[in-house]
């Protein structure tokens, strides 16, 4: 007895379930019926259906795994585009510390000072004075501007706030004379680039 060549997923699954139910009971109650079931082509179709279903599931899994891997690799590729300069002792000590109470100007200035700090090598001239001045400037910046919802909601502020926490945390843990580790520097330079883009878009 032949079955239709094309069956829907749910129909085939239901038929296979019914077959196996009758198959086991037929072996006990009806020897003749057991012999009849073993002669039809339905068991072979069920086996084929299960194999095809397993292969489809494997393909779906591999496609999903590939998509997840791609989504994981893409952010890493974006980070690789950021150039991390070597640490240097050569820099100009700023003379423009403090707030002007204009958000765009102050955000750009604090960011620029943080870029200098992130690039300082061990033994740089006045490195401790630079760190102390910068930490005070960063704290003043956050304390003042986070009170204004129209500023606190800007992407540039939220990213700068995150960077300030990282740099201030480094000063608290290691002092002002110890340069930032490479992994932390790479993260900060990535955030500095995002802050710059947001400020240019007035965001």
N, C-alpha and C positions, 0 to 999 in steps of 0.2 A: 504494500500500500504506500503510495507516494504522497507527500505533502506539498503544498504550494512552495515554489522556490523563494518567494519574497514574503517575509513576515516582519511585522513591526517588532520593535524591541520588547514592548510590554506583552504582546501576544505570544511571542516565542518564549519569553520567560515564564509566562503562566502555563503554557503547554508543557514545557519541560518539568515544571513543578508537579503538574497533574500526572505526568508520565511516571516520574520517580515514586510518587505516592502509590499509584496502582501497581507499579513494578514490584515493590517490596511485599505488598499484601497478596499479590497474585502468586508469588512464589510459595506462599503458605496455604492459601485457600483454594486456588484454582490452577492446578498444573497445566491444564489445557490453555487457559488464558495466558499463563506465563509463557508457554511456547509460542502463542500467537504474537505477543508483544515483542519477543526477541526476533521475530522474523520481519517486522515492519522496519521502515527506514527512519523512524522517528528518533530512536536513540542516537543514531549517527548524526542527525541534524542537531540534537541537543549538545553533543560533544563539540561539533563544529561551531555552534552558537557560542558556547562557553569560551572556546579558544579565541574566536573573533572578538568577543567581548573583552577578554583579557588583553589582547593585542591593542584594542582601541584604548583601553584604560592606560596601558603603558605609553602609547603615543601621547595621550593627553597629559600624562605626568611629565614626560620629557619636554613637551612644549611649555608647560607651566614652569618647570625648573629652569628652562632656558630664559624665559621672560623675567623670572626673579633674579637670575644671575646678571642679566643685562641691566636691570634696574639698580643692582648693587654696584656694578662696575662703573656706570655712568657718572655718579658723583665723584668717584675717585679720579676719573679722567678730567673732570672739571677742576679738581684741586691741582692736578698736575700742570694745568695751564698757568698757574700762578708762579711767577719767578720769585724765589726766595734769595735775596742778596746775601752775600757773605757779611758776617759781622765785622765792623771796622771801628777803629779808634778815632777816625777822622770825622768830625762834625762841628757845626757851629752852635755854641750854646745860645739858646733862644733868649730874646730880650722882651718878648711879648706875652709873658705869663699873665693869667687872669682872664676874667670874663668881660665881654663888652655888652652882654645881655641882648645880643642879637643872635638868635638860634643858629642860623646858617653859618654865620661867621665864627661863632664859638665852636660849633661842631667840627667845622673844617680845621680850626686851629688845634683843638684837642686831638683830633685824628692825626694831624701832621706831627705833633709832639710825640704821640704814641708810636708813630712810624719810626721816628728817630730813636726812641728808647728801645724798640724791638731790634734795631740794627746795631746797637752798641756792643762792642767787644769788651772782654774783661781787661781792666786797667785803663779804660778811657778816662780822659781828663774830666774832672768834676762830675764823675758818674753818679756819686752819691747825692750831690746837690741837685743834679738833674732829676733823679728819681724822687726826691722829696718834693721838689716843686711840681713835678707832674702828678704825683699822688694827690697833693692838695688841690690842684686844678681839676683833676678828674672828679674828686669828691664834691667840689663846689659845683661843677657842671651838672652832675646827677641830682644833687640836692635841690638845685634851683629849677631845672627844666622838667623834672618828673611831676611837678605840681600842676603842669598845664596839660589838660587832656588833648588839646590839638597838637601838642608837640610829642607827648608821651606815646601817642598812637602812630607816629611816623616810623616807617621801617628803618630809616637812618638812625633814629634815636634808640630803638630796641636793639639793633645790631651793635651800635656804639656802646650801649649799656653792657651788653654781653662781653665785649672786648675789654671794657674798663674793669669788670669783675675779674677777668683772667689776669690782667696786668697788675692790678692792685693786690690780688691774691698772691702773685709771685713775689711782690715786694714784701708782703707780710710774712711769707714763709721763708724766703731766702735773703732778704735784705736788698739794698740798692746797688751793691757792687757785683752781684752775681748775674751774668747774662742769662737770657731765656734759652731753654733747650730748643733744639731744632723742630721737634714735633709741635711744640706750642707756638713757635714763630711762624710755622707754615699755616697753622690755623688762624693766627692773628692777621697775617698778610691777606689771607682769603677774605676775612671779615672787613679789613680796611678797603679792599677793592669793592665790596658790596656797599659799604658806607659811601664811598666816593660816587658810585653810580646813583645811589638814592638821592644824595645831595644835589647832583646835577639835574635830576628830574624833579627837584623841589618836593621830595617825599621824605 
